[in-house]
Amino acid sequence: MRICLLLALCVPAFAQTTTVTGTIRDPAGDPLAGSCSIQAVGPFTAAAGWRVIGAPTVVTFSGGAFTASLAPTDSATPSGQYYKVTCAVPKQTVNGHSVGPFSWGPRYWLVPTSAGSLDIGTVELTSPPPSPSWTILPQQLAAGGATAGQCLTWTGTAWSPVDCAAGGAVAYVATVSTAEYTDGSITVTNGSDEVTGIGTAWTSAMTGYWLATQPCLSVYKFTYVSATSGTLDRPYTCASGTMRGVPSPPGTPYGHAYALTQSTYVASSTHGLGTVHIILQCFDAGVTAQRIQPAAVLVWPNQDVEILWRRATTGSCILNR
């Protein structure tokens, strides 16, 4: 009975490791065989209670398949532990060509506590974590009671997860660099979604551009039909007419002109604001970075943001929640 009790205590403790895996191949994509030396930078005590010594452990791999089970470093005592890893591949023949010998490293691994296996790339650093400030990979942060969409905020006494909006402004800066097409002239008709070009050379790449006319305030999404014809996303609501393709200088309030311009599109997965309630400010790329006004801003139901312009524009836009 005593032996069973000892086994029951020991097995769960030594099972508290994190598995690091990877596939090691040559530049041709062929799997290799070799070994890696994994060494704790100093003796430490794992969370499971056992002592991890500083002697290197050699892990071999073949067929490219690497697997190593290691004591997590995020729960080690003392804190700030990591592994130093060097790997080598002996001379070998793979798929008819000779490979090696060669080696690489050292690399430095910060291994978080994880029930699932982790790829080498998620734990690896190319230089030692600096001291006294340690580099912590984002995936190594424990949840700490946080829920999806929350941010880490300093409460005055400790770091704590809070709602991002409550924790302060969350912003994303989008780079703006758009193109325009202004050759020839166009004819548009009130109530019609058709646009006719005169001396234009429109291409299919311009589908998705936006048509801006002066003095009309609305902008319309353009779809290519031919070099001299296209359609708009809705009927034209301004006065019918023929407009040249040389827009009036910026700041000119009225004139009869047209421009087809690219929009600036920022996917929700890029800005990460997690809402359709977005505040936006844009600035040109000049030395003074003057504020500029888009023709319109569209926030789609999936939270993607599309910024429309009347002229080709370079600069940046700050998206805030």
C-alpha positions in Angstrom: 0.0 0.0 0.0 2.9 2.4 0.8 4.5 1.7 -2.6 1.2 2.6 -4.4 0.9 5.8 -2.4 4.4 6.8 -3.4 3.7 6.1 -7.1 0.4 8.1 -6.9 2.3 11.0 -5.5 5.3 10.9 -7.9 3.6 10.3 -11.3 1.4 13.5 -11.3 4.4 15.6 -10.1 6.7 14.4 -12.9 3.9 14.7 -15.4 3.8 18.4 -14.9 6.0 19.3 -17.9 5.4 21.2 -21.1 6.0 19.4 -24.4 7.9 21.4 -27.1 7.7 20.0 -30.6 8.9 20.9 -34.1 9.8 19.6 -37.5 13.4 20.1 -38.5 14.1 20.2 -42.2 16.8 21.3 -44.6 16.3 24.1 -47.1 14.9 21.6 -49.6 12.2 20.7 -47.1 13.6 17.2 -46.3 13.4 16.0 -42.7 16.7 15.6 -40.9 18.1 13.6 -38.1 20.3 15.1 -35.3 20.3 16.1 -31.7 19.8 19.2 -29.4 21.5 19.9 -26.1 19.1 21.6 -23.7 20.5 23.1 -20.6 18.9 25.1 -17.8 20.9 28.3 -17.2 21.0 27.5 -13.5 19.5 24.9 -11.1 15.9 25.7 -10.2 12.9 24.1 -8.5 10.0 23.3 -10.8 6.5 24.0 -9.7 6.0 20.2 -9.3 8.6 20.3 -6.6 11.6 18.6 -8.3 15.1 20.1 -8.7 16.1 20.9 -12.3 19.9 20.7 -12.6 22.1 22.8 -14.9 23.6 19.8 -16.7 22.6 19.6 -20.4 20.1 17.0 -21.6 20.6 15.7 -25.1 17.4 15.1 -27.1 17.7 13.2 -30.4 15.4 13.6 -33.4 14.9 11.7 -36.6 12.7 12.1 -39.6 12.6 15.8 -38.7 10.4 15.1 -35.6 11.6 16.8 -32.5 9.9 16.4 -29.1 11.1 17.4 -25.6 9.2 17.5 -22.3 10.6 20.2 -20.1 9.9 21.7 -16.7 8.1 25.1 -17.3 10.2 28.1 -16.6 7.3 30.5 -15.9 6.6 28.8 -12.5 10.2 28.1 -11.6 11.9 29.1 -8.4 13.8 31.4 -8.4 12.1 33.3 -11.3 13.7 34.3 -14.5 14.8 30.8 -15.6 15.3 29.8 -19.2 17.0 27.0 -21.3 20.0 27.4 -23.5 19.6 25.1 -26.6 22.2 24.1 -29.2 21.5 21.7 -32.0 23.6 19.8 -34.5 23.0 17.7 -37.6 25.7 15.1 -38.6 26.6 14.5 -42.2 23.8 12.5 -43.8 22.2 11.7 -47.2 18.6 12.7 -47.6 16.7 12.0 -50.8 19.9 11.6 -52.8 21.7 14.7 -51.6 24.3 15.2 -48.9 23.5 17.4 -45.9 25.7 18.5 -43.0 27.5 18.5 -40.8 26.3 21.8 -39.3 25.0 23.2 -36.0 23.1 26.1 -34.8 22.5 28.0 -31.6 22.6 28.8 -28.9 18.9 29.6 -28.8 17.1 30.5 -25.6 13.8 29.0 -24.6 11.2 30.4 -22.2 8.8 27.5 -21.6 5.3 28.3 -20.2 3.1 25.9 -18.4 0.8 24.3 -21.0 -1.3 21.2 -21.1 -0.9 21.1 -24.9 2.3 20.9 -26.9 4.0 24.1 -28.1 5.9 24.7 -31.3 9.6 25.5 -30.9 8.9 28.9 -32.5 6.6 30.0 -29.7 9.1 29.5 -26.9 12.4 30.5 -28.7 14.4 33.7 -28.4 17.6 34.4 -30.4 19.3 36.2 -27.5 19.2 35.6 -23.7 16.5 37.4 -21.8 18.0 40.7 -20.5 18.7 41.1 -16.9 17.3 42.5 -14.7 14.3 43.0 -17.0 13.2 39.7 -18.5 11.6 39.2 -21.9 8.3 37.4 -21.6 6.6 36.1 -24.7 2.9 37.0 -24.9 1.8 33.4 -25.0 3.5 32.8 -21.7 1.2 35.2 -19.8 -1.2 33.4 -17.5 -4.9 34.3 -17.9 -5.0 35.8 -14.5 -8.8 35.9 -14.5 -8.9 37.9 -17.8 -11.7 37.3 -20.4 -11.8 37.8 -24.1 -11.4 41.5 -25.2 -9.8 42.7 -21.9 -6.5 44.5 -21.6 -3.8 44.6 -19.0 -3.9 47.9 -17.0 -2.0 49.2 -14.0 -4.4 49.9 -11.2 -1.9 51.9 -9.1 -0.8 48.9 -7.1 -0.8 46.0 -9.5 -1.3 44.9 -13.1 -4.9 43.7 -13.6 -7.2 42.7 -16.5 -9.9 45.3 -17.2 -12.3 46.1 -20.1 -10.2 47.8 -22.8 -12.6 50.8 -23.1 -12.6 51.3 -19.3 -8.8 50.9 -19.1 -8.2 53.9 -21.4 -7.9 54.7 -25.1 -7.0 51.8 -27.4 -5.7 52.9 -30.7 -4.4 51.6 -34.0 -2.4 53.7 -36.5 -3.1 52.9 -40.2 -0.7 53.9 -42.9 -2.4 55.7 -45.7 -1.0 55.5 -49.3 -3.7 55.6 -52.0 -3.7 56.0 -55.8 -6.1 57.9 -58.1 -7.1 58.0 -61.7 -8.1 61.3 -63.3 -7.5 60.9 -67.0 -10.1 62.1 -69.6 -13.6 63.1 -68.6 -16.8 61.3 -67.5 -20.5 61.7 -68.0 -22.9 60.9 -65.2 -26.7 61.1 -65.1 -28.9 61.8 -62.1 -30.8 58.7 -61.1 -28.5 56.3 -63.2 -25.8 54.0 -61.8 -23.9 54.1 -65.1 -20.8 56.2 -65.8 -19.3 56.8 -69.2 -15.7 57.7 -69.8 -14.4 60.0 -72.5 -10.7 59.4 -73.3 -10.4 57.1 -70.3 -8.4 53.8 -70.0 -10.1 52.2 -67.0 -9.0 48.7 -66.1 -10.4 45.9 -64.0 -8.0 46.8 -61.2 -10.1 49.9 -60.6 -13.1 47.9 -59.5 -13.5 48.9 -55.8 -12.2 52.4 -56.4 -14.5 55.2 -55.3 -15.8 58.0 -57.6 -15.8 61.5 -56.2 -17.1 64.4 -58.2 -17.2 68.1 -57.5 -19.3 69.8 -56.2 -21.2 66.6 -55.2 -20.5 65.5 -51.6 -21.4 61.9 -52.1 -18.9 59.2 -53.2 -19.8 56.1 -55.2 -18.1 52.7 -55.4 -17.0 52.0 -59.0 -17.1 48.7 -60.9 -15.2 48.3 -64.1 -17.1 47.3 -67.3 -14.8 48.5 -70.0 -12.1 51.1 -70.6 -14.8 53.8 -71.1 -17.7 52.5 -69.0 -18.5 51.4 -65.5 -21.2 51.2 -62.9 -21.8 52.7 -59.5 -23.0 51.0 -56.3 -26.2 53.1 -56.4 -27.8 55.7 -58.7 -26.0 59.0 -59.0 -27.9 61.6 -56.8 -26.2 64.8 -57.9 -26.7 66.9 -61.0 -26.1 65.3 -64.4 -23.1 66.5 -66.4 -19.8 65.9 -68.0 -16.8 66.5 -65.8 -13.1 66.6 -66.6 -10.6 64.4 -64.9 -8.3 67.1 -63.6 -9.6 67.8 -60.1 -9.6 71.3 -58.7 -6.7 72.0 -56.3 -7.3 70.7 -52.8 -9.3 73.3 -50.8 -11.2 74.5 -53.9 -14.9 74.4 -52.8 -16.5 74.1 -56.2 -15.7 73.0 -59.7 -16.7 70.4 -62.1 -14.2 67.5 -61.9 -14.0 63.8 -61.1 -11.4 61.4 -59.5 -11.4 57.7 -59.0 -9.5 57.0 -55.8 -8.4 53.9 -53.8 -9.8 53.6 -50.3 -7.8 52.8 -47.2 -9.1 49.4 -45.8 -8.3 48.2 -42.3 -9.6 44.8 -41.4 -11.0 44.2 -37.9 -8.4 41.5 -37.3 -5.7 44.2 -38.0 -7.0 47.1 -35.8 -8.3 44.7 -33.1 -10.6 47.3 -31.5 -13.5 44.9 -31.2 -16.3 47.3 -31.9 -18.1 49.2 -34.6 -18.0 52.4 -32.5 -14.7 53.8 -33.8 -13.3 57.3 -33.6 -11.0 58.3 -36.5 -8.5 61.1 -37.1 -6.3 61.4 -40.2 -3.1 63.4 -40.9 -1.2 64.0 -44.0 2.4 62.9 -44.5 3.8 66.5 -44.6 6.3 67.8 -42.1 3.5 69.6 -40.2 1.2 66.5 -40.3 -1.9 68.6 -40.9 -5.2 67.0 -40.1 -7.1 65.8 -43.3 -10.7 65.0 -43.7 -11.8 61.8 -45.6 -14.7 61.8 -48.0 -16.4 59.3 -45.8 -15.7 56.5 -43.3 -17.5 53.2 -43.5 -17.5 50.7 -40.6 -18.8 47.5 -41.9 -20.9 45.0 -39.7 -17.8 42.8 -39.3 -15.9 45.8 -37.8 -13.7 46.3 -40.9 -13.1 50.0 -41.5 -12.9 51.6 -45.0 -11.8 55.2 -45.3 -12.8 56.9 -48.6 -10.9 59.8 -50.2 -11.6 62.5 -52.8 -7.9 62.6 -53.9 -4.9 60.3 -53.7 -3.7 60.6 -50.1 -0.6 59.7 -48.1 -0.3 60.0 -44.3 -1.8 58.1 -41.4 -5.1 57.6 -39.6 -5.6 56.9 -35.9 -8.4 54.5 -35.1 -9.7 54.7 -31.5 -12.5 53.2 -29.5 
